Amino acid sequence: MLSNTTKMKLINWWPPMLGTGISLKKVSRDLSRFEVEMKLRWYNRNLVGIHYGGSLYSMCDPWYMFILIANLGKEYMVMDKAANIRYLKPGKGTLKCIFEVDKAQVQAIKDEIDVIGKKDYTFLCQVKNEQGEVVTEVEKIVYVRKKDFNWDSLDSKV
């Protein structure tokens, strides 16, 4: 049987990742941290020879949702809701990004959702070049909701 980390690495063969040259390099055993990279190739560069913006966004798209799905459990619904991308420097060479939500954050989200039922959470990821400079920032908004929340219970708490 494949481990969760091995299963996650299969995402490298998913067409949106494969087609943009995005590669999941490392996954923590508890699925709370992902390291992703993208090399500059002929098929992911734009007309001026730098990383195509759509590929940069794709590099940052699913990871926070994956982390929360894996760590919150089946009682919670997690979906990407929105994003904002800022290009700070031209993306050249190999770019890397780390996505992480620690256990304390996950527990805080669980505790809050158990009380209020649903909420949007914002995460910021920074794509860095080989020199460690931030070339792109992506703000991800992830929606989390308790699947079987008793909305009537809010009346007694408000």
C-alpha positions in Angstrom: 0.0 0.0 0.0 1.3 3.5 -0.9 2.0 6.0 1.9 0.1 9.4 1.8 3.4 11.1 0.8 3.9 8.8 -2.1 0.3 9.2 -3.2 0.7 13.0 -3.1 3.8 12.8 -5.3 1.6 11.2 -8.0 0.3 14.7 -8.5 3.4 15.3 -10.6 1.7 13.2 -13.3 -1.5 15.2 -13.2 -1.8 17.1 -16.5 -2.0 20.7 -15.1 1.3 20.0 -13.1 3.0 18.0 -15.8 2.1 20.5 -18.5 3.5 23.5 -16.6 6.6 21.8 -15.3 5.5 22.1 -11.7 7.0 19.4 -9.5 6.2 18.5 -5.9 9.6 17.8 -4.4 8.9 17.2 -0.7 5.9 16.3 1.4 5.9 16.1 5.2 4.7 12.8 6.6 1.7 14.5 8.2 0.8 16.4 4.9 1.2 19.8 6.6 4.1 21.0 4.5 4.7 20.8 0.7 7.8 22.0 -1.2 7.1 22.7 -4.9 9.4 23.9 -7.7 9.2 24.9 -11.3 12.1 25.1 -13.7 12.0 27.6 -16.6 11.3 25.6 -19.8 10.3 26.5 -23.3 6.7 25.5 -22.6 6.2 27.6 -19.5 7.9 30.8 -20.5 6.1 33.9 -21.9 7.0 36.1 -24.8 9.7 38.0 -22.9 11.5 34.8 -21.7 10.3 34.6 -18.1 7.9 32.3 -16.3 4.4 32.6 -17.6 2.0 34.1 -15.0 -0.5 31.3 -15.3 2.1 28.7 -14.5 3.2 30.8 -11.5 -0.4 30.8 -10.2 -0.8 27.1 -10.9 2.3 26.4 -8.8 0.5 27.9 -5.8 -3.0 26.8 -6.4 -4.0 23.6 -4.6 -1.6 23.2 -1.7 -3.3 25.0 1.2 -6.5 23.2 0.3 -4.7 19.9 0.3 -3.1 20.6 3.7 -6.4 21.5 5.3 -8.3 18.6 3.8 -5.7 16.2 5.0 -5.4 17.7 8.5 -8.9 18.8 9.4 -10.5 15.4 8.6 -13.7 14.3 6.9 -16.0 16.3 9.1 -15.0 19.5 7.3 -15.5 20.7 3.7 -12.5 22.7 2.3 -12.5 24.5 -1.0 -10.3 27.1 -2.7 -12.4 30.3 -2.9 -10.2 33.1 -4.3 -6.7 34.3 -4.9 -4.7 37.4 -5.6 -1.3 37.3 -7.3 1.4 39.9 -7.3 4.4 39.7 -9.6 7.3 41.4 -7.9 10.3 40.4 -10.0 10.8 38.6 -13.3 10.7 34.8 -12.6 13.8 33.2 -14.2 15.5 29.9 -13.6 14.1 27.5 -11.0 11.5 28.8 -8.7 10.5 27.3 -5.4 7.7 27.7 -2.9 6.9 26.2 0.5 3.3 25.7 1.7 2.8 25.0 5.4 0.1 25.1 8.0 1.3 24.0 11.4 -0.7 21.8 13.8 -1.5 24.8 16.1 -3.1 26.7 13.1 -5.1 23.6 12.1 -6.3 23.2 15.6 -7.3 26.8 15.8 -9.2 26.5 12.6 -11.0 23.4 13.8 -11.9 25.1 17.1 -13.3 28.2 15.4 -15.3 26.2 12.8 -16.8 24.0 15.4 -18.2 27.2 17.0 -19.1 29.4 14.0 -19.7 26.8 11.3 -17.8 28.3 8.4 -15.2 30.8 7.6 -12.7 32.0 4.9 -9.0 31.7 5.8 -6.2 33.6 4.0 -2.7 32.2 3.4 0.2 34.0 1.8 2.8 32.1 -0.2 6.0 33.5 -1.7 7.6 32.1 -4.8 11.3 32.5 -4.6 14.1 32.3 -7.2 17.4 30.5 -6.8 18.9 33.5 -5.0 16.1 33.4 -2.4 14.4 36.6 -3.7 10.6 36.7 -3.7 9.4 37.0 -7.3 5.7 36.4 -6.8 3.3 36.5 -3.8 0.0 34.7 -3.9 -2.7 35.3 -1.4 -5.0 32.3 -1.2 -8.4 32.3 0.3 -9.7 28.9 1.4 -13.2 28.3 2.6 -13.7 25.9 5.5 -17.1 24.6 6.8 -18.2 22.0 9.2 -20.2 19.4 7.1 -22.9 18.8 9.7 -23.0 22.1 11.6 -26.1 22.8 13.7 -26.9 26.3 12.6 -29.6 26.5 15.3 -26.9 26.3 18.0 -25.7 29.8 17.0 -29.0 31.4 18.3 -28.1 30.3 21.8 -24.5 31.6 21.5 -25.3 35.0 20.0 
